[in-house]
C-alpha cells in the first residue's frame, strides 16, 4: 500500500465477525437463569451474524450496503460506527463518523426544540462550541420557526423528524452512516433533504447507506451486497443491483411455484 | 488535544443530562422546583410526628426533627441515585444502540442529579434548623460548614453501586424488585429515625456498624452537633467509597462490551 493510498483511505473494515448468543428462550431475569440452571436447560446457541467481512472505503466515496432482511447490514453499520465492538477483526476509521441510524436520539419530550438540539448534538458527540456555531443553520433548515421554543411533545411527528434530520446533517462530519434513506416530512421538505445530501456529497462527505430501494443510486456509485453475513459482491452499483434484483425475483418465483 | 476535547465534550453532555433529569423530576408539578425542598420537609414532619412519641425529643445530642432530616437527606443521596441508575441503561436503549455515547455517562448523571437534589434538601434542613433554633431546641455550630468534605465520599459510594446495578439490570431485569426490597431493608438498618444508643442491643448495634450508610449519616450528624469528626471517621467513609467505586467500575467495565448486544 503506497502512501497516497493510506491518505485516501477513510474507512477500513478488516475480517470482522460477529455473533450473538441466544438462549433458546430469552433469559433476561435472574429467576429464569436460576430455575433453568437447576433444570440444566441452558441451551445456548450462537447466531453468526457476520462472517469475515472486509472492505475499504475511500475518502469521498459513497457506498450502498444492500441485502435482504437479516443479512447483517444494520449490525455491520453499528460495528463500523463503534456502537458494537466486533467479536473478531477490527475497524479503522480516519475521520469523524455521524451515525444517522435514528433521527433525534435522546430527544426529551418535555424540553424545547432548542434544548433538544443541544442534547441531541451532544449525544452525537459534538462540543458546545461547534453546536453554537451551527445553531442558526440547524434552526433555519428545520423550518420550525417559533416552534423551536415550544416543548417538542407539542410537535407533530413530521416536525420531530425534521428537527432530528436537521441536527444530523448540519453538523460537520466526514462519514455519514445512514440506515435507509429517510423520507422526512412532506414532499417539499423531503426534496430539501435530498438536496442537502447532494450538497454534502459534492463537498466530499463519505456516505455509507443501508438500503433496499434503488433510490440510493442517486448518491452511490458502488454497492456491497451482504448475504447471510458475508460479502457476496462488491462493485459497480448498477451491475450489483441487476444481479441482486434477479436473485430476489428468482427466490419469489421459486416460492410461488407449485 | 483530542483527549482534552473529548473530556470537555463529555462534561458538556453530562451537564445537559443532569439538567434534563432535574427538570423532569418535578416538571409536571405546579410549584416545580419547590418540591425538592418541600418533599424532604414534609417527610420529616411525618416522621418527627410519628417517632418523637417513641424516641423522645433529643437524640444523640441533636434535636429530633433535625436528627431525622439530617439522616434522611444523606441517605436519600444514595437511595435516589442508585434507584434511578438501576434502569438507566435500559431506558436509554435507543441512544446506546444508535449513537456512540458512552454508557458510563448515564449512571454518573443520575448520581450528580441526586447531589443537586441534596442541595435543595439542605435548604429544607436549614429552614428546620433555624425554626428549632428560634424555639431554643437547636443551636448552630460552625462545624456544619465541614459537610462538603463528606460529599465526594458519598457520591463515589453511590456511583459504585449505581455502576453495578445499571450494568446488572441489562442482563437481569428482575433485580429491580429485589433491589427495592434491599433498599427498604437498608433504610431500616440505618439509624435514620432511631438511635443506636437507644437500641440497647449490642448484637444489633455491632451488625449495624457494618453498614456503610450508618457511618455516612453519623459523620454528618456529628458535624451538626458541633464536633469536628475524628480523622478516622472520614477515613472509614472514604475507605467504603473507594471499595464501592473500585468494584462498581470493575464490574461495569467487565460487562461493558456485552451491554449493547443485550439491550
Interface residues (C-beta under 8 A of the other chain):
Chain A: X20 X21 X28 X29 X30 X31 X32 X33 X78 X81 X82 X83 X84 X85 X97 X99 X101 X102 X105 X106 X108 X110 X111 X115 X118 X119 X122 X123 X124 X125 X126 X127 X128
Chain B: X5 X8 X9 X12 X13 X16 X17 X20 X23 X24 X27 X92 X94 X95 X96 X97 X98 X99 X100 X101 X171 X172 X173 X174 X175 X178 X257 X260 X261 X262
